[in-house]
Amino acid sequence: MSHNPDAIAPHGGQLVNRIATPEERAEFLSKADFLPRVQLNDRAVSDVEMIAIGAFSPLTGFMNQEDYDRTVTEMRLANGLVWSIPITLSVSEEVASPLPEGGLIRLDNSRGEFIGVLQLTQKYNYDKTREAINVYRTDDAKHPGVQVLYNQGNVHLAGDIWLLQREPHPQFPSYQIDPAASRQLFRDKGWKTIVGFQTRNPIHRAHEYIQKCALEIVDGLFLHPLVGATKEDDIAADVRMRCYEILLEHYYPLDRVSLAINPAAMRYAGPREAIFHALIRKNYGCTHFIVGRDHAGVGDYYGTYDAQYIFDEFAPSELGIVPMKFEHAFYCTRTKQMATSKTSPSRPEERIHLSGTKVREMLRRGELPPPEFSRPEVAAELARAMRIEVSV
């Protein structure tokens, strides 16, 4: 696909780096007290980080109106490149009004710490309902992604950003492997084909099954759990990471799996987010991407396999990463193993369907998930964490 030493080129052809050089950082710090400030929420902080490390390549900052409009309506940037999720910085009219276009804006996190700079090139209004219907396929305010959209400011600030400096992740520094580093890691391992796996839940037996099916085809698995902002009822990131470590230690070939964190925030945009997640993993160096049942979905807003169908709307060369589409896996009580409808002779009543939601429900009832749902070591860790959560 490319002539560079990697197995796959970044989206747009070049890996973006918007981390300030020491000279740039010194200059920004010297101006810190004189720049107008915008305070970012956790999702915006994640977006700054993802842009800066190249995970959102080819984006170099928050979208201008032309990129935003085409992304919302056509799933493309203004230059025609495929892109499915708007990456925008939203503020209120009151915050936007005094900000000078063409000037530098200081970006602070929720604690008021100076983390980045925006070169403000444009301020523009947008239609929240149009974005909701196009991106999330619903204008229902109960949808978590739509809820965030409706609650955010009415003005977008556009322009290139700089991350002041790359800080170690406060919880998982050893798993903070940015795109340039993951590409080097894959080269060092000699992997030519790498499949990425997105998750915001502990891995249950159905996940394990499709990952190992994929490993029969490719050289390596890049297990890439999302640790940015998620829904309040999602299992905490530290618990999920312990579960991944336990699972990899006992049930996976360690020389063929790499675990790293994805610092992005969840949008819960279903099909569009499946494309988004695939392009992010392409930037990390993956050649393939697993798309299972209801990828990035929530509730009943999306059809079971809508996240797979959306890949057919693009030419393979436009995406540059191969989607690996899997049927809904289940535990077959007749054959006593994991399977899908493609491989199992069982009747519907002989199938135990697995999901992160079911596991969470069982844990909240004080029940330990059975081995058909989850590996015993993982179930024990989840139960321990749930007891701690309930007792607090």
C-alpha positions in Angstrom: 0.0 0.0 0.0 2.9 2.4 0.5 6.7 2.6 -0.2 7.6 3.5 3.4 9.1 0.9 5.7 5.8 0.4 7.5 3.3 -2.2 6.3 0.7 0.6 5.8 0.8 4.3 5.3 -1.0 6.7 7.7 -4.3 8.1 6.6 -3.5 10.9 4.2 0.1 9.7 3.7 1.9 11.3 6.5 1.8 10.9 10.3 1.0 14.2 12.0 3.1 15.4 14.9 1.7 18.5 16.7 3.7 18.2 19.9 5.6 21.4 20.5 9.3 21.4 20.1 11.3 22.7 23.1 11.7 26.0 21.4 8.0 26.3 20.6 7.1 25.3 24.1 9.4 27.9 25.6 7.8 30.5 23.4 4.3 29.5 24.3 5.1 29.5 28.0 6.5 33.0 27.7 3.2 34.1 26.4 1.0 32.1 28.8 -0.2 34.9 30.9 -1.1 37.1 28.0 -3.1 34.7 25.8 -6.9 34.4 25.9 -7.9 31.1 27.5 -10.3 28.4 26.7 -10.9 25.7 29.2 -11.4 22.2 27.7 -13.5 19.3 28.9 -12.1 15.8 29.1 -13.2 14.9 25.6 -11.6 18.0 24.1 -8.4 17.3 26.0 -8.4 13.8 24.5 -9.0 15.2 21.0 -6.0 17.6 21.4 -3.9 14.6 22.5 -5.0 12.4 19.6 -4.4 15.2 17.0 -1.0 15.9 18.5 0.3 12.3 18.4 -0.9 11.7 14.9 -3.8 9.3 15.8 -6.2 11.6 14.0 -3.9 12.1 10.9 -4.3 14.0 8.6 -5.9 16.4 11.0 -3.6 19.0 12.4 -6.2 20.8 14.5 -9.9 21.3 15.0 -12.0 21.3 11.9 -12.8 24.4 9.9 -16.4 24.9 8.6 -15.7 23.3 5.2 -14.1 20.2 6.6 -16.9 20.0 9.3 -19.8 20.4 6.8 -18.4 17.7 4.4 -17.7 15.3 7.3 -21.2 15.7 8.6 -23.0 15.3 5.3 -20.6 13.1 3.2 -18.1 11.4 5.6 -15.2 13.2 3.8 -12.9 16.1 4.5 -12.9 19.1 2.1 -10.2 17.5 0.1 -12.3 14.3 -0.4 -10.4 12.1 2.0 -12.7 9.7 4.0 -13.4 11.0 7.5 -16.6 10.1 9.5 -16.6 11.9 12.8 -16.4 15.7 13.3 -13.4 16.8 15.4 -14.4 20.2 16.7 -13.9 22.5 19.7 -17.2 23.9 20.9 -17.6 27.0 23.1 -20.4 29.3 24.1 -21.1 32.6 22.2 -19.8 34.4 25.3 -16.5 32.6 25.2 -16.1 32.9 21.4 -17.0 36.5 21.0 -13.8 38.2 22.3 -11.4 35.6 20.8 -9.4 37.1 17.8 -9.3 35.1 14.6 -5.6 34.8 13.6 -4.4 34.9 17.2 -3.1 32.2 19.6 -5.5 30.8 22.2 -4.3 29.1 25.4 -5.9 25.8 26.0 -6.3 24.7 29.6 -7.6 21.4 31.0 -10.4 21.2 33.5 -7.9 21.9 36.3 -6.8 25.1 34.7 -3.4 23.7 33.6 -1.9 25.0 30.4 -1.7 22.0 28.0 -1.9 23.4 24.5 -2.3 26.2 22.0 -4.8 26.8 19.2 -4.0 29.0 16.2 -7.6 30.3 15.8 -8.4 30.6 12.1 -12.2 30.6 12.1 -15.2 30.8 14.4 -18.5 29.4 13.0 -22.0 28.4 14.1 -23.4 25.0 13.3 -26.7 23.0 13.3 -26.7 20.5 16.2 -29.8 18.6 15.0 -28.3 18.1 11.5 -25.1 16.8 13.1 -27.1 14.5 15.4 -29.2 13.0 12.6 -26.2 12.6 10.2 -23.6 11.4 12.6 -25.6 9.5 15.2 -28.6 8.6 13.1 -30.9 10.0 15.8 -31.8 13.3 17.4 -32.9 11.6 20.6 -31.3 13.4 23.5 -31.1 10.2 25.5 -28.4 8.9 23.1 -25.1 9.6 25.0 -23.4 11.1 22.0 -26.3 13.3 21.1 -26.6 14.4 24.7 -23.0 15.6 24.7 -23.6 17.4 21.4 -26.7 19.2 22.6 -25.0 20.3 25.8 -21.9 21.7 24.2 -21.4 25.3 23.0 -23.0 26.8 19.8 -19.7 28.0 18.3 -16.9 26.0 16.8 -13.3 27.2 17.1 -11.1 26.0 14.2 -7.4 26.0 13.7 -4.1 24.1 14.1 -3.1 23.0 17.6 0.1 22.3 19.5 0.3 20.0 22.5 2.6 21.7 25.0 4.3 18.5 25.9 3.6 14.8 25.9 2.9 13.7 29.5 3.0 10.1 30.7 -0.5 8.6 31.2 -1.3 9.0 34.9 -2.6 5.4 35.2 -1.0 3.4 32.3 2.3 4.9 31.4 3.8 1.6 30.2 0.9 1.1 27.8 1.1 4.6 26.3 2.3 3.6 22.9 1.7 6.4 20.4 1.4 5.8 16.6 5.1 6.5 15.8 6.1 4.0 18.6 3.5 1.4 17.7 4.8 1.4 14.1 8.3 0.9 15.3 7.1 -1.8 17.6 5.5 -3.7 14.7 8.7 -3.3 12.6 10.8 -4.6 15.5 8.5 -7.7 15.8 8.7 -8.3 12.1 4.9 -8.0 11.7 3.7 -7.3 8.2 0.0 -7.7 8.9 -1.5 -6.4 12.1 -5.1 -6.5 13.2 -6.5 -3.9 15.6 -9.2 -4.5 18.1 -11.2 -1.7 19.7 -12.9 -2.2 23.0 -14.3 -0.2 25.9 -15.4 -3.4 27.8 -13.5 -6.3 29.4 -12.9 -9.0 26.9 -15.4 -11.9 27.1 -15.3 -15.2 25.3 -16.9 -14.0 22.1 -14.2 -11.3 21.8 -11.5 -13.8 22.4 -12.9 -16.1 19.8 -12.9 -13.5 17.0 -9.5 -12.2 17.9 -8.0 -15.6 17.7 -9.7 -16.3 14.4 -8.1 -13.1 13.1 -4.7 -14.2 14.5 -4.9 -17.3 12.3 -4.7 -14.9 9.3 -2.4 -12.0 10.4 1.0 -11.7 12.1 0.0 -9.8 15.2 -2.9 -8.6 17.3 -2.9 -4.9 18.5 -5.3 -5.0 21.5 -6.1 -1.3 21.8 -8.7 -0.5 24.5 -10.1 3.0 24.7 -9.4 4.7 28.0 -10.7 8.2 27.3 -14.1 9.5 28.4 -16.9 6.8 28.4 -20.4 6.5 29.8 -20.7 6.5 33.6 -22.0 2.9 33.7 -19.1 1.5 31.6 -16.6 -0.5 33.7 -13.6 1.7 34.9 -10.5 1.7 32.7 -8.2 0.4 35.4 -10.4 -2.6 36.0 -10.6 -3.3 32.3 -6.8 -3.0 31.9 -6.2 -5.6 34.7 -8.6 -7.9 32.9 -6.7 -7.6 29.7 -3.4 -8.3 31.5 -4.8 -11.4 33.1 -6.3 -12.7 29.9 -3.1 -12.1 27.9 -1.0 -13.8 30.6 -3.0 -17.0 30.6 -4.7 -17.4 27.2 -2.8 -15.6 24.4 0.6 -16.2 22.7 2.4 -13.2 24.1 4.8 -12.9 21.2 1.9 -12.2 18.8 -0.1 -9.7 20.9 0.6 -6.1 21.9 -1.5 -4.2 24.4 -1.6 -0.4 24.3 -4.1 2.3 25.4 -6.2 4.4 23.0 -6.6 7.8 24.8 -9.6 8.8 22.6 -13.1 9.5 24.0 -16.1 7.4 23.0 -18.8 9.0 20.7 -21.2 6.0 20.6 -21.8 6.8 17.0 -22.1 3.2 15.8 -21.4 2.7 12.1 -19.6 6.1 11.7 -17.5 5.4 14.7 -16.5 2.0 13.3 -15.0 3.8 10.3 -13.4 6.4 12.7 -11.9 3.6 14.8 -10.5 1.8 11.7 -8.8 5.0 10.5 -7.3 5.6 13.9 -5.8 2.0 14.0 -4.5 2.6 10.4 -2.6 5.5 11.8 -1.2 3.3 14.6 0.1 1.0 11.8 -2.6 -1.7 11.6 -3.4 -3.3 8.3 -6.6 -4.9 9.4 -9.4 -4.0 11.8 -12.0 -6.2 13.5 -15.6 -5.1 13.2 -18.0 -7.3 15.2 -21.6 -7.0 16.3 -22.9 -3.5 16.9 -19.5 -1.8 16.9 -19.5 1.4 19.0 -23.2 1.1 19.4 -25.5 1.9 22.4 -29.0 0.9 23.1 -31.1 0.0 20.0 -30.1 2.9 17.8 -28.2 0.8 15.2 -28.8 -2.5 13.4 -26.7 -5.4 14.5 -24.4 -5.3 11.5 -24.8 -1.7 10.4 -21.2 -1.0 11.4 -20.1 -3.6 8.9 -22.3 -2.5 6.1 -20.9 1.1 6.2 -17.5 -0.1 5.0 -19.1 -1.2 1.7 -19.9 2.5 1.0 -16.2 3.2 0.3 -13.6 1.8 -2.1 -11.0 -0.3 -0.2 -8.3 2.0 -1.5 -10.0 5.0 0.1 -9.9 3.4 3.5 -6.5 1.8 3.2 -7.2 -0.7 6.0 -9.0 -4.1 5.7 -12.1 -4.6 7.8 -12.5 -8.1 9.2 -16.2 -8.7 9.6 -17.3 -11.2 12.1 -20.7 -12.8 12.9 -22.1 -12.6 16.4 -20.2 -15.3 18.3 -21.8 -17.4 21.0 -21.1 -20.4 23.2 -22.5 -23.6 21.6 -23.8 -26.0 24.2 -24.0 -28.8 21.6 -20.3 -28.6 20.5 -19.1 -27.2 23.9 -17.1 -24.4 22.2 -17.3 -20.9 20.8 -18.9 -20.6 17.4 -21.0 -18.5 15.0 -24.0 -19.4 12.9 -21.5 -20.1 10.1 -19.9 -22.9 11.9 -22.3 -24.2 14.5 -25.0 -26.9 13.9 -26.9 -25.8 17.0 -30.4 -24.6 17.4 -31.1 -21.2 18.8 -31.9 -22.6 22.3 -28.5 -24.3 22.3 -26.6 -20.9 22.0 -25.5 -18.8 24.9 -25.0 -15.2 23.6 -22.4 -13.1 25.3 -22.2 -9.4 25.8 -20.5 -6.9 28.0 -23.9 -5.7 29.1 -24.9 -9.1 30.3 -21.7 -9.5 32.2 -22.2 -6.1 33.9 -25.8 -7.0 34.8 -24.7 -10.3 36.4 -22.0 -8.6 38.4 -24.4 -6.0 39.7 -26.7 -8.8 40.9 -23.7 -10.3 42.7 -23.4 -13.2 40.3 -20.1 -14.5 38.9 -20.2 -14.9 35.1 -20.0 -18.5 34.1 -17.0 -19.8 32.1 -19.2 -19.7 29.0 -19.2 -15.9 29.3 -15.8 -15.1 30.7 -12.6 -16.8 31.7 -12.6 -17.6 35.4 -9.6 -15.4 36.2 -11.3 -12.4 34.5 -14.6 -13.0 36.1 -13.0 -13.1 39.5 -11.2 -9.8 38.9 -14.5 -8.2 37.7 -16.3 -9.5 40.8 -13.6 -8.2 43.1 -13.8 -4.7 41.4 -17.6 -4.7 41.6 -17.6 -5.6 45.3 -15.2 -2.7 45.9 -17.5 -0.4 43.8 -20.6 -1.4 45.7 -19.0 -1.0 49.1 -17.7 2.5 48.4 
